Amino acid sequence: VLAALLGLGAVLAYGERRRRAAQATPAPQYPRYTRAEVAQHRTPNDRVWVTYGTEVFDVTDFVELHPGGPDKILLAAGGALEPFWALYAVHSQPHVLELLRDYKVGELSPEDVAKPTGDTEDPFAGDPPRHPALRVNSLKPFNAEPPPELLTQSFLTPNELFFTRNHLPVPSVEPGSYRLRVEGPGGRVLSLSLAELRQRFPKHEVTATLQCAGNRRSEMSRVRPVKGLAWDIGAISTARWGGARLRDVLLAAGLGDKTGEDGEWHVCFEGLDVDASGTPYGASIPLKRALNADAEVLLAYEMNGQELPRDHGFPVRVLVPGVVGARSVKWLRSVVVSPSESPSHWQQNDYKGFCPSVDWDSVDFSSAPAIQELPVQSAITEPRPGAAVPAGEVTVKGYAWSGGGREVVRV
């Protein structure tokens, strides 16, 4: 009912604005602003400015009238509306654009209309564009999370808002020439193109949540300073993944169901993302998890019904449900079955847990196992800490998740 009333109000306002427009004087000449100048207007105190196409708008007086609530429109403050409007089809209606034009205050400067060219000397210059709603924790490499209020808008996180954890520059991969190398014990090698991976193995889909090991680190740091990216509560997202079961691919590579029963074996992954020395990102999981049909480990090539976005591993990534996101290697180039864990820095000297008495001066990474499954995690996304809430009934939103396939029993 509330949504219907808001929609009716928008239509009535639209009609009133059209009547005023019919009596309006010729369009004025607007001043020009740079994107940097627009970016200075992010709060009601500074006025809330946004851009659409080549036009600049002051929507301060509309913030409280926004049908989706003021917090949603403020996500675009100081920047472009297009990436946010693309998430909600209602914005494609003609009356919405006409309502917006009533708040026009200027035009973008010509030099800001064209997209800037990349810096070929910068190893991150080839990284893909990102949604401006993402809250950036580091630009190079890119690490960002969705705002909490958008994280729980839907059960599946839109691809554009899925949290991004990169360790190195995003590689540019030509799908036509892509090959995945799969090596089993004894040196048997299977080489697969993207088309072969799709055609030779049944497609399996699983809805799974990925979480960074550092999720909510900013809260931890308020108790005791912790090194690492200052993630808020958004380094967690859920998607519907599609791809080939890793189990099926390993069996096709000559691996037996009982391989590794005489000891702990591992499946080591390497990505196409490399550092300045050519060293790739790598990680591993126990072989018993990879071969367990119930674990549903995938070599994923789809995310929410679409091909993987570049930031999320195009053309193929590992997807290990219930396990720390660091093991779901992106831009996958090789899979090797080994009696030893991955020798990668990120397996041996990172992503390990220690007791509170251990600090960076005394840590011995060889003394702790690599993190695999994560414990239960929960957070409130709305209302946010410090938010003013009206008297009466309040809607509270949040998430609860547990690693290893364990169910959340209660919240």
Buried (B, 14 or more C-beta within 10 A) or exposed (E): EEEEEBEEEBEEBBEEBEEEEEEEEEEEEEEBBEBEBBBEBBEBEEBBBBBBEEBBBBBBEBBEBBBBEEBBBBBBBBBBBBBBBEBEEEBEBEBBBBBBEBBBBBBBBEEBEEEEEEEEEEBBEBBEEBBBBBBEBEEEBBBBBBBBBBBBBEEBBBBBBBBBBBBBBBBEBEEEEBEBBBBBBEEEEBEBBBEBBBEBBEBBBBEBBBBBBBBBBBBBBEEEEBEBBBBBBBBBBBBBBBBBBBBBBBBBBBBEEEBBEEEEBBBBBBBBBBBEEEEBBBBBBBBBBBBEEEBBBBBBBBBBEEBBBBBBBBBBBBBBBBBBBBBBBBBBBBBBBBEEBBEBBBBBEBBBEEEEEEEEEEEEBEEBEBBBBBEEBEBBBBBEEEEEEEEEEEEEEBBEBBBBEEEEEEE
